[in-house]
Amino acid sequence: MGGISVDNFESIRENLRKAIAESLGVDVEMVKLSLESEDVNEKRSAQIQSRSTSNNETQIQSTIKVIIEVTDETDTGSVLQTANDVSSFKTDLTTSMKKHNISENIGVSEISQPNVEQSKEPNLKP
């Protein structure tokens, strides 16, 4: 997502959670986010990656880790199918981000394939 930094991540976290939940068809309480990195001129694999440039300034890339905590009642197949269709998910997420008043200066640049893990307690804030 272009335009996400350590400075503004907390201010957009809740609306970003809503946008991701809406795009995947899950409850917002199931979505956990963390800002994993903010690297200059370095591309990394990540769930959601952001890229920001402004008037030929240094390019900043931020990686946001997204965890969807599912329950036994959650249709995980549907969630995975939606997330695995990267092109469609990226379009849906961009649309949802606009709906949730996330600045147009913030955009999705890359989404990696989901990694399914079974965990007892993720260490992420909602």
N, C-alpha and C positions, 0 to 999 in steps of 0.2 A: 504494500500500500504506500503510495507516494505521499510524503508529507508527514509521516508519523515519526516522532522522535521521543526521547526520554522526557523532554519538556512538555509535550502535549498528549502523551499516551493516556495518562490518568483521566484527562478531561474528555476523551472520546471513548474510553473503555466501555461504558454502559451502552451507548448507542451502537457501538460496533458489535457488542454481544447480541443486541437485539437484531441487528442486520444479519448476522451469521445465523442466529437461531431461525429467523424468518426464512432465510435462503435454504436451510436444511430441513425445515418443517419440524423443529423440536422446540421444547420450552426453553426460554432464555436462561432459566436456572441451571440448565444442563451444560451451558457454554462457559468454559473457563479460558481466560487469555493471559498470556504473559509476553512481555517484550523481551525477546531473547538476545537480540543484538542490534547495534546501530553502527554499521561499518561504512567507511568511506571507500568508494570505488572497489568494493569487493562483493561478488555475487555468491550467495549461499543457497543451498537447498533448504526449503522451509515450507510450512503449511501455507503461510501467507507472507509474501515478501513485498516490501514497499520501496519505492524509489522516488526521490524528490530532487528536482533541480529548479533553480531560480536564477534567471538572467546569467547563464553560464557559470554559476557558482558550482562548487564541488558537489558531486553527486553523493547523496546519502541513501543508504539502503537499510531498512529496518526489517527484522524478521519477527513475526508474531507467531507464537506457538498457540494453537487452538486445540483444546481438549473438549470433547463432547462426552459427558458422563451419562451413560445410558443405564436404564434399569431393565429388569427382566421383561417389562411390558413394552419397551421401546422396540420398534421395528428397525433393528440395526441394519438389515439388508437394504431398506429404503434409504436410510441416512447415508450408507456407504455408496449406494448407486448414485445418489445425488452428488456426493462429494467427488466421486470418481469421474463424473462427466465434467471435467475441469473447465472446458469452454463455456458450457451452459451455467455451471455454478458461478464462474467468474462474472458472467453477464448478470445473473440473478443477484449476486452479492453487490455489484456496483449499483444496480437499480435500488436495492434495499438500503444501501448506504445513503443514497440521495434522499430516500423517503424518511430516514431517521436523522436528517440534517447533519450529516457528516460532510465536511467541506469538499467541494469539487476538486480542491488541491490535493486531496487524499484519494489515491486510486490503487487498485490491485495490479501488481506487475507480474506476479507469479504465484501459483498455487501448486504445491506438491501433492502427490498421491497420498491418501490417508494411510497411516500406520496404525493397525489395530493392536491394542495391548490390553491385557487384563490387569487392573490395578486396584488395590484396596483403597488408597487415599492419595489422589494427586495433590501436589504441593502448590497449587495455583489459587489465586484469588479469583472470585467470579468476575 
